[in-house]
Amino acid sequence: MNINNQLTELEELQDNLNTVNKKVLLNQVRYIYNHFVDNGLTYYVGFVNPKEKDHIVTYTHRAKQNKNKVLADLEDIEIELKKARNYTDYNNINRIINKLIRTRFYLNDTKKYISKFRPLFNNMKIQHEAIEV
């Protein structure tokens, strides 16, 4: 999935927050949400021995955790937009959107966590396996 398209879509949502009809904004949020549900994120995880891949399960769980954070944040935005006009908290929506943009949908956190893998000895060759969440 191309994250840059989703970031652009989210930035447009933020720009149009106070000017566009809520139904249009809800459609934008649903579009981004469905894109994350339908299209998985792919990460490349290093390993040394094909028989010892236990850490990959841990990395997969962390990637799923961060994907679920994104989905929860998008649901929070949707809930705020569904509120009556006088009760919608646009500051909260902006805060959530800024967090998603700043962390690139938590991709930075996940890649930082996965990149911590180091072989026991420096002369060991690292192979990579793709995980998709």
Z-matrix of the N, CA and C atoms (Angstrom, degrees):
N
C 1 1.441
C 2 1.523 1 108.37
N 3 1.303 2 115.52 1 140.61
C 4 1.457 3 120.26 2 177.86
C 5 1.528 4 108.92 3 -88.70
N 6 1.308 5 115.36 4 107.72
C 7 1.466 6 121.69 5 -177.30
C 8 1.524 7 110.94 6 -68.80
N 9 1.311 8 117.67 7 -31.15
C 10 1.466 9 119.86 8 -177.75
C 11 1.530 10 111.71 9 -60.80
N 12 1.337 11 117.01 10 -36.57
C 13 1.476 12 119.81 11 176.90
C 14 1.521 13 110.79 12 -63.72
N 15 1.332 14 116.28 13 -40.91
C 16 1.456 15 120.46 14 -179.95
C 17 1.528 16 111.09 15 -69.14
N 18 1.333 17 116.66 16 -36.91
C 19 1.469 18 119.78 17 176.43
C 20 1.520 19 111.07 18 -64.95
N 21 1.325 20 116.77 19 -40.75
C 22 1.461 21 120.88 20 177.03
C 23 1.523 22 110.46 21 -62.46
N 24 1.313 23 115.98 22 -42.37
C 25 1.463 24 121.24 23 178.56
C 26 1.537 25 110.66 24 -62.33
N 27 1.328 26 116.23 25 -40.15
C 28 1.463 27 120.88 26 179.33
C 29 1.532 28 111.46 27 -68.90
N 30 1.324 29 116.32 28 -38.52
C 31 1.466 30 119.74 29 177.04
C 32 1.530 31 111.17 30 -65.54
N 33 1.331 32 117.04 31 -38.15
C 34 1.469 33 120.61 32 175.39
C 35 1.524 34 110.74 33 -62.54
N 36 1.334 35 115.43 34 -41.26
C 37 1.457 36 119.98 35 177.62
C 38 1.519 37 110.55 36 -59.26
N 39 1.317 38 116.66 37 -43.46
C 40 1.461 39 120.81 38 -179.93
C 41 1.528 40 111.07 39 -65.96
N 42 1.318 41 116.89 40 -40.33
C 43 1.470 42 120.38 41 179.27
C 44 1.525 43 111.86 42 -64.97
N 45 1.322 44 116.60 43 -35.48
C 46 1.459 45 121.31 44 -176.01
C 47 1.522 46 113.77 45 -92.01
N 48 1.314 47 116.94 46 6.18
C 49 1.458 48 121.36 47 -171.15
C 50 1.523 49 113.67 48 -55.31
N 51 1.299 50 117.66 49 -43.76
C 52 1.462 51 120.23 50 -175.60
C 53 1.519 52 113.94 51 -98.10
N 54 1.333 53 117.17 52 -4.24
C 55 1.461 54 118.76 53 -173.88
C 56 1.525 55 114.05 54 -112.09
N 57 1.322 56 117.48 55 -24.54
C 58 1.465 57 120.59 56 -173.14
C 59 1.528 58 109.65 57 -103.37
N 60 1.307 59 115.66 58 153.41
C 61 1.455 60 123.23 59 177.21
C 62 1.527 61 110.68 60 -56.03
N 63 1.323 62 116.79 61 144.06
C 64 1.464 63 121.36 62 -178.67
C 65 1.523 64 112.56 63 -61.82
N 66 1.328 65 117.67 64 -31.80
C 67 1.464 66 120.31 65 -179.70
C 68 1.528 67 110.68 66 -64.19
N 69 1.304 68 116.85 67 -38.01
C 70 1.467 69 121.16 68 177.62
C 71 1.530 70 109.85 69 -66.81
N 72 1.321 71 115.55 70 -42.41
C 73 1.461 72 120.03 71 178.42
C 74 1.529 73 110.83 72 -63.66
N 75 1.315 74 117.07 73 -41.87
C 76 1.464 75 120.74 74 177.55
C 77 1.524 76 111.23 75 -61.39
N 78 1.317 77 116.89 76 -39.45
C 79 1.464 78 120.28 77 177.66
C 80 1.524 79 111.12 78 -63.46
N 81 1.332 80 116.84 79 -39.10
C 82 1.468 81 120.23 80 177.65
C 83 1.528 82 110.72 81 -64.15
N 84 1.336 83 116.95 82 -43.48
C 85 1.469 84 120.75 83 179.76
C 86 1.526 85 109.89 84 -64.26
N 87 1.327 86 117.09 85 -43.48
C 88 1.471 87 120.45 86 179.16
C 89 1.528 88 111.11 87 -63.99
N 90 1.318 89 116.90 88 -37.34
C 91 1.462 90 120.61 89 178.40
C 92 1.530 91 110.59 90 -61.58
N 93 1.325 92 116.52 91 -47.57
C 94 1.474 93 120.42 92 179.16
C 95 1.529 94 109.79 93 -63.98
N 96 1.319 95 116.82 94 -44.51
C 97 1.467 96 121.65 95 -179.77
C 98 1.528 97 110.60 96 -59.00
N 99 1.328 98 116.32 97 -50.07
C 100 1.473 99 120.02 98 -179.31
C 101 1.513 100 112.06 99 -63.31
N 102 1.313 101 116.14 100 -32.89
C 103 1.459 102 119.43 101 178.42
C 104 1.532 103 110.50 102 -64.36
N 105 1.334 104 116.63 103 -39.53
C 106 1.461 105 120.01 104 178.10
C 107 1.523 106 111.59 105 -70.77
N 108 1.319 107 117.36 106 -35.05
C 109 1.461 108 120.31 107 179.78
C 110 1.529 109 110.26 108 -71.17
N 111 1.325 110 116.71 109 -44.36
C 112 1.469 111 120.98 110 -174.95
C 113 1.520 112 113.20 111 -75.81
N 114 1.322 113 116.81 112 -39.70
C 115 1.463 114 121.07 113 -175.86
C 116 1.513 115 109.36 114 -107.18
N 117 1.311 116 116.38 115 124.34
C 118 1.453 117 120.25 116 179.95
C 119 1.523 118 111.85 117 -78.56
N 120 1.309 119 114.78 118 161.36
C 121 1.462 120 121.50 119 173.99
C 122 1.518 121 108.02 120 -96.69
N 123 1.310 122 117.20 121 140.39
C 124 1.454 123 121.31 122 -178.45
C 125 1.517 124 109.87 123 -112.17
N 126 1.324 125 115.51 124 132.02
C 127 1.462 126 122.61 125 176.17
C 128 1.516 127 107.86 126 -125.58
N 129 1.325 128 116.04 127 153.05
C 130 1.454 129 121.15 128 177.74
C 131 1.520 130 108.22 129 -113.13
N 132 1.334 131 114.82 130 121.78
C 133 1.454 132 121.82 131 -174.49
C 134 1.522 133 109.18 132 -112.50
N 135 1.325 134 115.54 133 135.33
C 136 1.455 135 120.56 134 179.95
C 137 1.519 136 112.40 135 -84.45
N 138 1.327 137 114.81 136 147.65
C 139 1.469 138 121.20 137 172.90
C 140 1.515 139 107.68 138 -151.20
N 141 1.324 140 116.26 139 160.16
C 142 1.463 141 121.30 140 -177.38
C 143 1.521 142 110.52 141 -106.47
N 144 1.317 143 116.83 142 -49.51
C 145 1.450 144 122.38 143 -176.65
C 146 1.527 145 108.66 144 -112.54
N 147 1.341 146 118.04 145 125.06
C 148 1.467 147 119.63 146 -179.85
C 149 1.529 148 113.87 147 -59.56
N 150 1.331 149 117.10 148 -19.25
C 151 1.466 150 120.45 149 179.24
C 152 1.522 151 112.15 150 -84.88
N 153 1.304 152 116.46 151 -14.23
C 154 1.465 153 120.62 152 -177.20
C 155 1.528 154 109.46 153 -119.28
N 156 1.315 155 115.09 154 83.99
C 157 1.465 156 120.95 155 -178.46
C 158 1.527 157 111.60 156 -121.97
N 159 1.316 158 116.81 157 25.28
C 160 1.466 159 119.71 158 -177.69
C 161 1.522 160 112.07 159 -61.53
N 162 1.317 161 117.31 160 -33.18
C 163 1.460 162 120.30 161 -178.38
C 164 1.529 163 112.01 162 -67.42
N 165 1.324 164 117.52 163 -23.41
C 166 1.460 165 120.90 164 -179.50
C 167 1.527 166 110.08 165 -65.73
N 168 1.327 167 117.02 166 -34.93
C 169 1.465 168 120.49 167 177.21
C 170 1.528 169 109.57 168 -62.85
N 171 1.328 170 116.98 169 -41.85
C 172 1.460 171 121.42 170 178.32
C 173 1.524 172 110.59 171 -62.57
N 174 1.322 173 116.95 172 -44.06
C 175 1.464 174 120.64 173 179.07
C 176 1.529 175 111.40 174 -64.85
N 177 1.333 176 116.46 175 -37.30
C 178 1.457 177 120.25 176 178.06
C 179 1.528 178 110.45 177 -63.51
N 180 1.330 179 115.95 178 -42.20
C 181 1.466 180 119.45 179 178.02
C 182 1.524 181 111.43 180 -63.83
N 183 1.325 182 117.65 181 -39.25
C 184 1.465 183 120.42 182 179.02
C 185 1.533 184 110.16 183 -66.18
N 186 1.318 185 117.00 184 -40.59
C 187 1.463 186 120.20 185 179.05
C 188 1.536 187 110.54 186 -64.59
N 189 1.337 188 117.01 187 -41.21
C 190 1.465 189 120.46 188 177.68
C 191 1.524 190 110.74 189 -65.16
N 192 1.326 191 116.10 190 -38.33
C 193 1.463 192 120.39 191 178.94
C 194 1.530 193 110.36 192 -60.61
N 195 1.316 194 116.76 193 -45.28
C 196 1.463 195 120.00 194 -179.19
C 197 1.524 196 111.57 195 -70.21
N 198 1.323 197 117.98 196 -34.48
C 199 1.465 198 120.18 197 175.86
C 200 1.526 199 109.65 198 -63.95
N 201 1.329 200 116.53 199 -40.45
C 202 1.463 201 119.85 200 178.58
C 203 1.530 202 111.46 201 -67.51
N 204 1.327 203 117.89 202 -30.93
C 205 1.468 204 120.71 203 174.50
C 206 1.530 205 109.98 204 -62.84
N 207 1.318 206 116.02 205 -42.54
C 208 1.467 207 120.46 206 178.46
C 209 1.525 208 110.21 207 -60.99
N 210 1.332 209 115.89 208 -47.63
C 211 1.462 210 120.01 209 -179.37
C 212 1.532 211 110.96 210 -62.22
N 213 1.328 212 117.07 211 -39.56
C 214 1.469 213 120.41 212 178.81
C 215 1.527 214 110.76 213 -66.31
N 216 1.330 215 117.39 214 -40.66
C 217 1.462 216 120.19 215 178.53
C 218 1.530 217 111.14 216 -64.26
N 219 1.327 218 116.66 217 -40.74
C 220 1.459 219 119.72 218 177.90
C 221 1.533 220 111.03 219 -66.30
N 222 1.325 221 116.72 220 -35.92
C 223 1.467 222 119.75 221 175.80
C 224 1.527 223 110.62 222 -65.92
N 225 1.329 224 117.22 223 -37.96
C 226 1.463 225 120.69 224 177.28
C 227 1.535 226 111.28 225 -62.14
N 228 1.322 227 115.65 226 -40.65
C 229 1.467 228 119.52 227 177.22
C 230 1.529 229 109.65 228 -62.73
N 231 1.324 230 115.56 229 -43.68
C 232 1.463 231 120.08 230 -179.71
C 233 1.532 232 111.23 231 -62.08
N 234 1.320 233 116.76 232 -41.52
C 235 1.472 234 120.71 233 178.95
C 236 1.518 235 110.26 234 -62.78
N 237 1.337 236 116.79 235 -43.21
C 238 1.467 237 119.76 236 178.65
C 239 1.522 238 111.70 237 -62.36
N 240 1.328 239 116.49 238 -39.19
C 241 1.463 240 119.96 239 -178.86
C 242 1.523 241 112.34 240 -71.48
N 243 1.321 242 117.45 241 -24.38
C 244 1.462 243 120.54 242 -179.96
C 245 1.523 244 112.27 243 -80.31
N 246 1.320 245 117.01 244 -12.67
C 247 1.458 246 119.74 245 179.48
C 248 1.527 247 109.89 246 -68.08
N 249 1.321 248 115.10 247 160.35
C 250 1.462 249 120.24 248 176.83
C 251 1.531 250 109.35 249 -59.99
N 252 1.306 251 116.24 250 153.82
C 253 1.457 252 122.41 251 -172.94
C 254 1.532 253 112.72 252 -52.40
N 255 1.313 254 117.47 253 -42.20
C 256 1.463 255 120.42 254 -176.80
C 257 1.523 256 112.86 255 -74.24
N 258 1.323 257 117.76 256 -18.04
C 259 1.461 258 120.68 257 -174.88
C 260 1.524 259 113.54 258 -105.44
N 261 1.295 260 118.29 259 -2.60
C 262 1.458 261 121.44 260 179.03
C 263 1.521 262 109.57 261 -70.08
N 264 1.323 263 116.20 262 127.29
C 265 1.463 264 122.06 263 -179.40
C 266 1.534 265 108.89 264 -96.84
N 267 1.323 266 116.20 265 92.18
C 268 1.465 267 121.00 266 -177.67
C 269 1.526 268 111.95 267 -68.35
N 270 1.325 269 117.40 268 -27.04
C 271 1.469 270 119.60 269 176.63
C 272 1.525 271 110.67 270 -65.19
N 273 1.332 272 116.32 271 -39.98
C 274 1.454 273 120.45 272 178.01
C 275 1.529 274 110.58 273 -65.75
N 276 1.319 275 116.97 274 -41.51
C 277 1.468 276 120.64 275 178.22
C 278 1.521 277 110.06 276 -62.12
N 279 1.330 278 116.79 277 -45.05
C 280 1.471 279 120.27 278 177.90
C 281 1.518 280 112.17 279 -61.64
N 282 1.328 281 116.68 280 -39.10
C 283 1.467 282 120.79 281 179.62
C 284 1.529 283 110.56 282 -63.12
N 285 1.320 284 116.24 283 -44.64
C 286 1.472 285 120.32 284 179.71
C 287 1.522 286 110.66 285 -65.59
N 288 1.317 287 117.18 286 -44.46
C 289 1.466 288 120.68 287 -179.85
C 290 1.524 289 110.23 288 -62.82
N 291 1.329 290 117.37 289 -43.28
C 292 1.469 291 119.96 290 178.89
C 293 1.521 292 111.49 291 -61.88
N 294 1.329 293 116.84 292 -38.40
C 295 1.467 294 120.23 293 178.22
C 296 1.529 295 110.57 294 -65.04
N 297 1.334 296 116.69 295 -42.53
C 298 1.467 297 119.96 296 179.56
C 299 1.527 298 111.33 297 -65.75
N 300 1.321 299 117.20 298 -39.14
C 301 1.466 300 120.07 299 178.91
C 302 1.521 301 110.66 300 -69.42
N 303 1.325 302 116.26 301 -44.37
C 304 1.472 303 120.82 302 -177.89
C 305 1.534 304 111.62 303 -61.32
N 306 1.330 305 116.94 304 -39.49
C 307 1.465 306 120.56 305 -178.61
C 308 1.524 307 112.64 306 -93.58
N 309 1.348 308 116.71 307 2.42
C 310 1.469 309 122.27 308 -176.77
C 311 1.520 310 110.30 309 52.31
N 312 1.332 311 115.81 310 53.28
C 313 1.462 312 123.73 311 -178.00
C 314 1.536 313 111.13 312 59.10
N 315 1.319 314 116.45 313 40.18
C 316 1.468 315 124.72 314 178.83
C 317 1.531 316 112.55 315 64.27
N 318 1.318 317 118.21 316 13.18
C 319 1.465 318 120.45 317 177.20
C 320 1.518 319 110.92 318 -66.50
N 321 1.327 320 116.87 319 -38.97
C 322 1.463 321 120.08 320 -179.59
C 323 1.528 322 110.87 321 -60.41
N 324 1.334 323 117.01 322 -42.63
C 325 1.462 324 120.70 323 179.58
C 326 1.526 325 111.42 324 -63.42
N 327 1.320 326 115.88 325 -43.95
C 328 1.459 327 120.25 326 -178.07
C 329 1.526 328 111.07 327 -66.83
N 330 1.323 329 117.09 328 -45.42
C 331 1.470 330 119.98 329 179.73
C 332 1.522 331 111.27 330 -64.63
N 333 1.319 332 117.11 331 -37.09
C 334 1.468 333 121.18 332 177.69
C 335 1.528 334 110.17 333 -63.10
N 336 1.322 335 116.69 334 -42.52
C 337 1.465 336 121.41 335 179.52
C 338 1.524 337 111.04 336 -66.18
N 339 1.331 338 116.58 337 -44.70
C 340 1.464 339 120.38 338 -178.45
C 341 1.527 340 111.24 339 -67.74
N 342 1.321 341 117.44 340 -34.03
C 343 1.470 342 120.15 341 -177.20
C 344 1.526 343 113.00 342 -71.91
N 345 1.317 344 118.31 343 -3.99
C 346 1.465 345 121.16 344 178.55
C 347 1.524 346 112.45 345 -74.23
N 348 1.342 347 117.56 346 -13.21
C 349 1.459 348 120.10 347 -178.59
C 350 1.521 349 110.49 348 -64.22
N 351 1.318 350 115.95 349 126.41
C 352 1.463 351 122.28 350 176.10
C 353 1.522 352 108.08 351 -134.45
N 354 1.350 353 117.73 352 140.19
C 355 1.464 354 119.19 353 176.43
C 356 1.530 355 110.18 354 -69.46
N 357 1.304 356 114.75 355 159.44
C 358 1.462 357 120.64 356 -178.31
C 359 1.525 358 111.44 357 -63.11
N 360 1.314 359 116.43 358 -39.15
C 361 1.463 360 121.56 359 178.92
C 362 1.526 361 108.79 360 -121.13
N 363 1.313 362 116.87 361 146.09
C 364 1.461 363 121.22 362 -176.22
C 365 1.522 364 113.89 363 -65.52
N 366 1.337 365 118.06 364 -25.23
C 367 1.467 366 119.74 365 -175.88
C 368 1.533 367 112.23 366 -84.79
N 369 1.326 368 118.74 367 2.97
C 370 1.464 369 121.23 368 179.68
C 371 1.527 370 109.74 369 -81.52
N 372 1.314 371 115.42 370 137.13
C 373 1.455 372 120.87 371 -179.68
C 374 1.528 373 110.46 372 -83.08
N 375 1.304 374 116.39 373 128.78
C 376 1.463 375 121.78 374 179.84
C 377 1.524 376 109.30 375 -91.52
N 378 1.316 377 116.22 376 127.67
C 379 1.456 378 122.74 377 172.64
C 380 1.525 379 107.52 378 -104.30
N 381 1.301 380 117.30 379 163.07
C 382 1.456 381 120.65 380 -177.92
C 383 1.519 382 111.05 381 -126.05
N 384 1.309 383 114.12 382 143.59
C 385 1.463 384 120.74 383 176.63
C 386 1.519 385 108.06 384 -128.83
N 387 1.309 386 116.13 385 139.27
C 388 1.470 387 121.13 386 179.55
C 389 1.518 388 109.61 387 -84.66
N 390 1.325 389 115.06 388 133.35
C 391 1.457 390 119.60 389 171.75
C 392 1.528 391 106.76 390 -118.79
N 393 1.307 392 115.45 391 141.66
C 394 1.457 393 119.46 392 -178.95
C 395 1.525 394 108.72 393 -124.88
N 396 1.318 395 113.90 394 130.16
C 397 1.483 396 119.33 395 178.94
C 398 1.505 397 109.34 396 -122.25
